[in-house]
Amino acid sequence: MRAGIESIVELEIVQVGNPVLREQARPLSPAEIASKEIQKLIQSMRNIMHDAPGVGLAAPQVGLSLQLAVIEDREEYHKDVPAEQLRERDRLPVPFHVIINPRIAAMNAETAEFFEGCLSLQGFSALVPRARAVRVEFLNERGKKEVIEASGWYARILQHEIDHLRGTLYIDRMHARTFTSLDNWNRFWKGRPIRTISAALRLEPE
Ligand code: ZN
């Protein structure tokens, strides 16, 4: 294993501008996945994601250019979200799990546009078009092959996290005119339908 992983005592979330967020992360071997270091890294990333709190965290976000991400969308995060928004976003709880060395493909041509944020772009948000449904092949934390077919918000989380493993951030995919501080999102745009926001910001129709 490359130097660095085992020597990191305290991990923290890195912010945009750190070159590690723009690297192509390297895959992990089955032996590495089984190692104490990677198992410990998974636990640390799980804790950091919960503390943030966030629904996903990729290894490059803690400064490690490895193809590993953790995901969990807890039901408790949904209690402050209006039911209509949960429905519109097709957002359901997702249990904690780990994805390693993923391959992702859209399941059809359908897309969805919603505002999203990133723990490495703290305090900002933008409207990002994504595939509505995806199929992901990956290794789990025991090195076993798994396949997920996901739609709605879960599909968006998977696309966002797997982008991190390729050095891609949501700002590469966003409608640039919608980029906003979270303060201003809450002040001007919160609760307004996407089509109203698109019209107000004079987005080009697709
Ligand atoms: Zn992110």
Residues whose N, C-alpha, C, O or C-beta is under 5 A from the ligand:
A	BS01	ZN	G117 C118 L119 S120
